[in-house]
Amino acid sequence: MGYKAVIFDLDGTLLDTLDDLAESGNRVLAAQGMPTHPREAYCYFVGDGLEMLIRRIVPEDRRDEETIRRLIQEFREVYSRNWNVLSRPYPGVDDMLEELRRLGLSLAVLSNKPDDFTRHCVQELLGNHSFVSVLGHRPGVPRKPAPDGALEIAETMGLTPADILYLGDTATDMETALRAGMTPVGALWGFRTADELRQSGAAHLVSHPGEVVELVRDKTASVQD
Ligand SMILES: O=C(O)COP(=O)(O)O
């Protein structure tokens, strides 16, 4: 059988959220008198959830639990007012989602972004597409690379993991897919390098969203041959 579903990572895969995340992070740091970071550095701070983002941007000698907790709260406040200034779907994402639906695939989003922000971003920026599940990071559920969220989506869809292609832009995503038994595909337009994606187990690398549709078509065709 060909693929029956695709699970997408959010930040760096469906949505280019880097500017708004970097701006919010730097505002929080500046308000504390802490040094800020160049926008590109956030490519490596984002991807493992909000708590990790804060731990990575705060100076090493200020990473006590009380400071981390307070800055998480402050980031949530700043980001909730600034998350959609520049964040947009990457070029080609809308067409890819439409085409995959037309081919009959089920679609879902799995992010390490807090669950409320994840739902909000998908509703506002990808609201004309229909997803079977949209899951962000929820307290009590281990975040990616733990396979829990990916397996929960497979169960909701009534599919086995082998039926599912997983598209993401970081090593965390590739590892999640492998641990869940899904096919890991690396998106090269996101926050990390081809080397990182290859080394973490990407079965395929794609440099444009349209190539995901081709992968799905190719697999269906090769099964029918
Ligand atoms: O860590 C984040 O906030 C972003 O998470 P994502 O890349 O899993 O969407």
The ligand as a MOL file (V3000), in Angstrom:
LIG
                    3D

  0  0  0     0  0            999 V3000
M  V30 BEGIN CTAB
M  V30 COUNTS 9 8 0 0 0
M  V30 BEGIN ATOM
M  V30 1 O 9.7030 23.8200 19.9680 0
M  V30 2 C 8.8290 24.5020 19.4350 0
M  V30 3 O 8.1920 25.3990 20.0300 0
M  V30 4 C 8.4860 24.2710 17.9850 0
M  V30 5 O 8.0930 23.0230 17.8190 0
M  V30 6 P 7.8770 22.2560 16.4250 0
M  V30 7 O 9.0880 22.4620 15.5530 0
M  V30 8 O 7.7330 20.8700 16.9660 0
M  V30 9 O 6.6200 22.7930 15.7820 0
M  V30 END ATOM
M  V30 BEGIN BOND
M  V30 1 2 1 2
M  V30 2 1 2 3
M  V30 3 1 2 4
M  V30 4 1 4 5
M  V30 5 1 5 6
M  V30 6 2 6 7
M  V30 7 1 6 8
M  V30 8 1 6 9
M  V30 END BOND
M  V30 END CTAB
M  END
